[in-house]
Amino acid sequence: MEKILLEDLMASSGVKFGTSGARGLVSAMTDRVCYAYTLGFLEHLRDQGELQAGMEVAIAGDLRPSTPRILEAVAAAVRAAGCTPVHCGEIATPAVTLFGMSRGIPSIMVTGSHIPDDRNGIKFNKATGEILKTDEAGIRGRRVELDAGLFDAQGGRQVEMAPPPVDGRAAAEYLRRYLDFYPGDLLKGRRIGVYQHSGVVRDLLVELIQGLGGEAVPLGRSDTFVPVDTEAVRDEDARLALEWSAAEKLDALVSTDGDGDRPLVADEQGRWLRGDVAGILCARHLNMKCVATPVSSNSAVELSGWFSRVMRTRIGSPYVVAAMERALAEGERGVAGYEANGGFLIGDMVQGQHGDLSPLPTRDAVIVILALLAAAAGQPLSRLSEALPPRYTYSDRLKDFPGEISAQRLARLDQGSLGADAAAFAGLFGKQLGRVIAIDRTDGVRCTLDGGEVVHLRPSGNAPELRCYTEAESMARAEALNRACLAVMEGWRQASP
């Protein structure tokens, strides 16, 4: 037997925990690595008293080409832990999480979400929902034993690791969750485009829209993986939305990222709504009272006055979940969370006029899509955001940006100034930049300027990227701020630290 400290394996493989589970290059996510991580997760649960021998473990995956192989290694590790894998198929992350929660069993999702398909990842869920950062620490510190005969020197399998046959219950129950919550004529008379690309819920969205009385128009289906990022919409996706909305005379256009936990919703004019704006509107529609959201989200959530309590967190769903759990422990009700990517989390029971929604404390895209369509009944979807204060956010990122450069540069930004890069920023913005009056270091560096504008810089937790979020009183200004910041950030990459 071979004993492996997972923390050492993470360092040597480069497959590490980010904001959404373990992720890395497909070439680094060998069968040995994926098997070891899964075994470490299950042994962690066992030591916490949350897993017993013979227990079922739900597994599922997205549509990227490396997912089936990784799922086979995951299933083999589940068996090695003395448990039974239930293969839920190619379904959304919230669908397999819901399946596990409803049965009191763990669940595992193989997905890289929105990142390119040369990468992939594994999301681990306890019977109560997502693992938290404390669980990640427990997994990293584990020593697991592997049968040396299972893998070759490159980490590839040397024995058959076929997964069990697909069990369709999870997909059916996820669909039923929303068909039971909303009336069957909710979308009657409305023509809704479904940008399918390679999203794992592309067919479910069509079925849902039709099941609620609407006309679904499938668009843009792809046999190759498309990395749709709901926080940084690609120019081609913005163009397609405008073209499809005009050509197809759509009332709305909807989509998700690769694993169906982050939504994209465009209005009747083909303009994609920001995820954090969609989150605010979804929370209001569901009559939530207390919301948790990362520091990068639009400040209209506070300015709207719609919620009795707003909790700001670090970026990443585990932090949002932890804040929701604290609020529930303190006696709050109507607790929900959302992220700037649009993913929505439900902390406690939501009562509706037609049915109820059970808690689902993990990112979900479908509830946002349906909530916005329901809230816009009888009016254009574009009217919804008019009720919000005029605060606009824009985000973009520089890819392949070394993490060490991000850390060095952001460390220079001090309270009341922009440190060594003040001249560069001032040169771009001129007198319009304003003075930095506050810096929030909850996650990255979020600078508030004396005119109320915001510049937030943060290294991605999932990929070698440096992200920039800007907020202003007009979209044009927010975008201009963002592009100017990206130019400065590009200079950081070119210059020596």
Buried (B, 14 or more C-beta within 10 A) or exposed (E): EEEBBBBEBBEEBEBBBBBBBBBBBBEBBBBBBBBBBBBBBBBBBBEEEBBEEEBBBBBBBBBBEBBEBBBBBBBBBBEBBEBBBBBBBBBBBBBBBBBBBBBEBBBBBBBBBBBBBEBBBBBBBBBBBBBBBEBBEBBBEBEBEBEEEBBEEEBEBEEEBEBEEBBEBBBEBBBEBBBEBBBEEBBEEBBBBBBBBBBBBBBBBBBBBEBBBBBBBBBBBEEEBBBBBBBBBEEEBBEBBBEBBEEBEBBBBBBBBBBBBBBBBBBBBBBBBBBBBBBBBBBBBBEBBBBBBBBBBBBBBBEBEBBEEBBBBBBBBBBBBBBBBEBBEEEBEBBBBBBBBBBBBBBBEBEBEEBEBEBBBBBBBBBBBBBBBBBBEEEEBBEBBEEBEEBBBBBBBBEEBBEEBBEEBBEBBEEEBBBEBBEBBEEBBEEBBBEBEEBBEBBBBBBBBEEEBBBBBBBBBBBEBBBBBBBBBEBEBBBBBBBBBBEBBEEBBEEEE
